[in-house]
């Protein structure tokens, strides 16, 4: 033991312990600093990692709706006002497809022609047995059609046939006849239910040459002359031509009944023409 007041000299083991404590303290400080810096860097990278995460495995991409396509039309009917036109859009030979949300638009009106475009989505039909039927679409013209041609914007072929209500009897104003849903392979047609169970079928199409049933007479049809064919026990029909279009009316009696030729003429005389 030293009692002279002079500071005691540290031995080697004490110096070693001091150095060890200093090294440990320094290492701890460096570790804490690195941890803090790492935490800061990690906190800055988290958002970047979040934005680059791939979508979940069960994510289903949204279905892309079918694109609207240009659709052809195969016939047109001009109303009595000569400014309202109904075009009949068709998918042609396309099997088991339906036309969804079709729209008709007048794309051009000149002194010589009117161009009508039809567009819509083509989808798989839910019932193939009734798919492919023509769809009527109405457009309005700025002025009467007159002698101008109606053309299909989707085709470079000759214009589809154009029919006129003025060449047909005004059955819409005749309360004896009520229209019903009708379909025909070509041209235009409309069926009507009439008195005592009789039916009347009006049609129009391109004039086609060839043999037809033997004529049994003629009759005035508006300002035209029509040719009568048929038999009392089945039906009577009258046909008349206007340019390259043939119009027709077929009158059929109720089942089990007959119409004489005289009765048929009388029914034709009652029809209204404008």
C-alpha positions as CSV (number, residue, x, y, z in Angstrom):
1,X,0.0,0.0,0.0
2,X,1.4,3.4,-0.9
3,X,0.9,6.3,1.6
4,X,3.2,9.0,0.3
5,X,0.4,10.8,-1.7
6,X,1.9,10.1,-5.2
7,X,-0.5,8.7,-7.7
8,X,-0.4,5.0,-8.1
9,X,0.8,3.5,-11.3
10,X,-1.7,1.4,-13.2
11,X,-0.6,-2.1,-13.9
12,X,-0.9,-3.9,-17.3
13,X,-4.2,-5.6,-16.5
14,X,-6.0,-2.4,-15.8
15,X,-4.7,-0.8,-19.1
16,X,-6.0,-3.8,-20.9
17,X,-9.5,-3.6,-19.3
18,X,-9.7,0.1,-20.2
19,X,-8.7,-0.5,-23.9
20,X,-11.3,-3.3,-24.0
21,X,-14.1,-1.0,-22.7
22,X,-13.1,1.7,-25.3
23,X,-13.2,-0.8,-28.2
24,X,-16.5,-2.2,-27.1
25,X,-18.1,1.2,-26.6
26,X,-16.8,2.4,-30.0
27,X,-18.1,-0.8,-31.7
28,X,-21.5,-0.3,-30.1
29,X,-21.7,3.3,-31.2
30,X,-20.8,2.3,-34.8
31,X,-23.4,-0.4,-34.8
32,X,-26.1,2.0,-33.6
33,X,-25.1,4.5,-36.2
34,X,-25.2,1.9,-39.0
35,X,-28.6,0.7,-37.7
36,X,-30.0,4.2,-37.8
37,X,-28.6,4.9,-41.3
38,X,-29.9,1.5,-42.5
39,X,-33.3,2.3,-41.0
40,X,-33.4,5.6,-42.8
41,X,-32.4,4.0,-46.1
42,X,-34.9,1.2,-45.7
43,X,-37.7,3.6,-44.9
44,X,-36.9,5.5,-48.1
45,X,-37.0,2.3,-50.2
46,X,-40.2,0.9,-49.0
47,X,-42.5,3.1,-51.1
48,X,-40.4,2.3,-54.2
49,X,-40.7,-1.4,-53.5
50,X,-44.5,-1.1,-53.0
51,X,-45.0,0.6,-56.4
52,X,-43.1,-2.2,-58.2
53,X,-44.9,-5.1,-56.6
54,X,-46.4,-7.5,-59.2
55,X,-50.2,-7.9,-59.3
56,X,-51.7,-10.6,-57.1
57,X,-51.9,-14.1,-58.7
58,X,-55.7,-14.1,-58.6
59,X,-56.1,-10.7,-60.4
60,X,-58.3,-11.2,-63.6
61,X,-57.8,-8.6,-66.3
62,X,-61.0,-6.7,-67.3
63,X,-62.7,-8.1,-70.4
64,X,-62.2,-6.0,-73.6
65,X,-65.6,-5.3,-75.3
66,X,-65.8,-6.2,-79.0
67,X,-64.9,-3.3,-81.3
68,X,-67.7,-1.8,-83.4
69,X,-67.5,-3.0,-87.0
70,X,-68.8,-1.6,-90.3
71,X,-72.0,-3.6,-91.2
72,X,-73.6,-3.9,-94.6
73,X,-77.3,-3.3,-95.3
74,X,-79.2,-5.1,-98.1
75,X,-82.4,-3.1,-98.6
76,X,-84.0,0.2,-97.9
77,X,-87.6,1.3,-97.5
78,X,-88.4,5.0,-98.1
79,X,-91.4,6.3,-96.2
80,X,-94.3,8.3,-97.7
81,X,-92.7,11.5,-96.5
82,X,-89.7,10.7,-98.7
83,X,-87.3,11.8,-96.0
84,X,-87.5,8.9,-93.5
85,X,-85.5,5.9,-94.7
86,X,-85.3,2.4,-93.1
87,X,-82.2,0.4,-94.0
88,X,-82.1,-3.3,-93.2
89,X,-78.7,-4.3,-91.7
90,X,-77.5,-7.9,-92.2
91,X,-74.5,-10.0,-91.3
92,X,-74.9,-11.8,-94.6
93,X,-73.6,-15.4,-94.6
94,X,-72.0,-15.1,-91.1
95,X,-73.4,-18.0,-89.1
96,X,-74.5,-18.0,-85.4
97,X,-73.7,-14.3,-84.8
98,X,-75.8,-11.4,-83.7
99,X,-75.5,-7.7,-84.2
100,X,-75.5,-5.7,-81.0
101,X,-76.2,-2.0,-80.6
102,X,-76.3,-1.2,-84.3
103,X,-76.5,2.4,-85.5
104,X,-77.2,3.9,-88.9
105,X,-75.7,7.3,-89.9
106,X,-76.0,9.4,-93.0
107,X,-72.4,10.0,-94.0
108,X,-73.0,11.9,-97.3
109,X,-75.8,13.7,-99.0
110,X,-75.3,15.2,-102.5
111,X,-77.5,16.0,-105.4
112,X,-77.0,12.5,-106.8
113,X,-76.7,10.2,-103.9
114,X,-77.2,9.6,-100.2
115,X,-74.7,7.3,-98.4
116,X,-75.7,5.5,-95.2
117,X,-73.3,3.7,-92.9
118,X,-74.2,1.1,-90.3
119,X,-72.0,0.1,-87.4
120,X,-72.3,-2.3,-84.5
121,X,-70.7,-5.1,-82.4
122,X,-70.8,-8.6,-83.7
123,X,-71.1,-11.2,-80.9
124,X,-71.8,-14.9,-80.6
125,X,-75.5,-15.6,-80.9
126,X,-77.3,-17.1,-77.9
127,X,-79.7,-18.9,-80.2
128,X,-78.3,-19.8,-83.6
129,X,-81.7,-20.8,-85.0
130,X,-82.9,-17.2,-85.0
131,X,-79.5,-15.5,-85.6
132,X,-78.7,-13.5,-88.8
133,X,-82.1,-11.8,-89.3
134,X,-82.1,-8.3,-90.8
135,X,-82.2,-5.4,-88.4
136,X,-84.3,-2.3,-89.4
137,X,-82.6,1.0,-88.7
138,X,-84.1,4.5,-89.4
139,X,-82.3,7.6,-90.6
140,X,-83.7,11.0,-91.5
141,X,-82.6,13.0,-94.6
142,X,-82.2,16.8,-94.7
143,X,-84.4,16.9,-97.8
144,X,-86.6,14.5,-99.8
145,X,-84.7,11.6,-101.5
146,X,-86.3,12.2,-104.8
147,X,-84.4,10.5,-107.6
148,X,-81.1,10.2,-105.7
149,X,-79.5,6.8,-105.1
150,X,-79.2,5.3,-101.7
151,X,-75.7,3.7,-101.2
152,X,-74.2,1.5,-98.6
153,X,-71.0,2.9,-97.1
154,X,-69.6,-0.6,-96.4
155,X,-69.9,-1.8,-100.0
156,X,-68.4,-0.8,-103.4
157,X,-71.0,-3.0,-105.2
158,X,-74.1,-1.6,-106.9
159,X,-76.6,0.0,-104.5
160,X,-78.9,-2.3,-102.6
161,X,-82.6,-2.2,-103.8
162,X,-84.6,0.7,-102.6
163,X,-88.4,0.3,-102.1
164,X,-91.0,3.0,-101.6
165,X,-94.1,3.0,-99.4
166,X,-95.7,5.2,-102.0
167,X,-95.9,2.2,-104.3
168,X,-97.7,0.2,-101.7
169,X,-101.2,0.5,-100.2
170,X,-101.4,2.6,-97.0
171,X,-102.2,-0.3,-94.7
172,X,-101.0,1.5,-91.6
173,X,-104.1,3.8,-91.8
174,X,-106.5,0.9,-92.5
175,X,-107.7,-0.4,-89.2
176,X,-108.9,-3.6,-90.7
177,X,-105.3,-4.8,-91.0
178,X,-102.8,-5.1,-88.1
179,X,-99.1,-5.8,-88.9
180,X,-97.3,-8.7,-87.3
181,X,-93.6,-9.7,-87.2
182,X,-92.3,-10.8,-90.6
183,X,-89.1,-12.1,-92.0
184,X,-88.1,-12.7,-95.6
185,X,-84.9,-14.0,-97.2
186,X,-84.5,-11.1,-99.6
187,X,-85.9,-7.7,-100.2
188,X,-88.7,-6.3,-97.9
189,X,-91.9,-7.9,-96.6
190,X,-94.6,-7.2,-94.1
191,X,-97.5,-9.4,-93.0
192,X,-100.9,-8.3,-91.7
193,X,-103.8,-10.0,-89.9
194,X,-107.2,-9.1,-91.4
195,X,-110.9,-9.6,-91.2
196,X,-112.4,-13.0,-90.5
197,X,-108.9,-14.6,-90.0
198,X,-107.6,-13.6,-93.5
199,X,-104.0,-12.5,-93.9
200,X,-102.3,-10.1,-96.3
201,X,-98.6,-10.3,-97.2
202,X,-96.9,-7.3,-98.8
203,X,-93.5,-7.8,-100.4
204,X,-90.9,-6.1,-102.6
205,X,-87.7,-7.2,-104.3
206,X,-85.6,-6.9,-107.3
207,X,-87.4,-7.8,-110.6
208,X,-86.2,-11.3,-111.6
209,X,-87.0,-12.7,-115.0
210,X,-88.2,-16.3,-115.5
211,X,-91.4,-18.2,-115.5
212,X,-94.2,-17.5,-113.1
213,X,-97.7,-18.8,-112.4
214,X,-100.2,-18.3,-115.2
215,X,-102.0,-14.9,-115.0
216,X,-105.8,-15.0,-114.5
217,X,-106.3,-11.3,-115.0
218,X,-105.1,-7.8,-114.4
219,X,-106.2,-5.0,-112.0
220,X,-105.4,-1.3,-111.4
221,X,-103.0,-1.0,-108.4
222,X,-102.8,2.7,-107.6
223,X,-101.4,4.3,-110.7
224,X,-100.0,0.9,-111.9
225,X,-101.4,-2.2,-113.5
226,X,-100.9,-5.5,-111.7
227,X,-101.1,-9.1,-112.8
228,X,-103.2,-11.5,-110.8
229,X,-102.3,-15.1,-110.1
230,X,-103.5,-17.8,-107.7
231,X,-106.5,-20.0,-106.9
232,X,-109.6,-19.6,-104.7
233,X,-108.8,-22.5,-102.3
234,X,-105.2,-21.3,-101.6
235,X,-104.5,-17.6,-102.1
236,X,-104.5,-14.8,-104.6
237,X,-101.6,-12.6,-105.5
238,X,-101.1,-9.5,-107.5
239,X,-97.7,-8.3,-108.8
240,X,-96.6,-5.0,-110.4
241,X,-93.3,-3.6,-111.5
242,X,-91.8,-0.2,-110.9
243,X,-88.4,0.2,-112.6
244,X,-86.2,-2.7,-111.5
245,X,-88.4,-3.5,-108.4
246,X,-91.4,-5.8,-108.2
247,X,-94.1,-5.3,-105.6
248,X,-96.7,-7.8,-104.6
249,X,-99.7,-8.4,-102.4
250,X,-100.9,-11.9,-101.4
251,X,-104.3,-12.4,-99.8
252,X,-105.0,-15.7,-98.0
253,X,-108.4,-16.7,-96.6
254,X,-108.7,-18.2,-93.1
255,X,-108.1,-22.0,-93.0
256,X,-111.0,-23.9,-94.5
257,X,-112.4,-20.9,-96.4
258,X,-112.0,-19.7,-99.9
259,X,-111.8,-16.4,-101.8
260,X,-113.3,-16.0,-105.2
261,X,-111.5,-13.9,-107.8
262,X,-114.3,-11.4,-107.5
263,X,-113.9,-11.1,-103.7
264,X,-110.1,-10.6,-104.2
265,X,-110.7,-7.7,-106.6
266,X,-113.2,-6.2,-104.1
267,X,-110.6,-6.4,-101.3
268,X,-108.0,-4.7,-103.5
269,X,-110.4,-2.0,-104.4
270,X,-110.9,-1.2,-100.6
271,X,-107.2,-0.6,-100.0
272,X,-106.0,3.0,-99.7
273,X,-103.4,4.4,-102.0
274,X,-101.7,7.8,-101.7
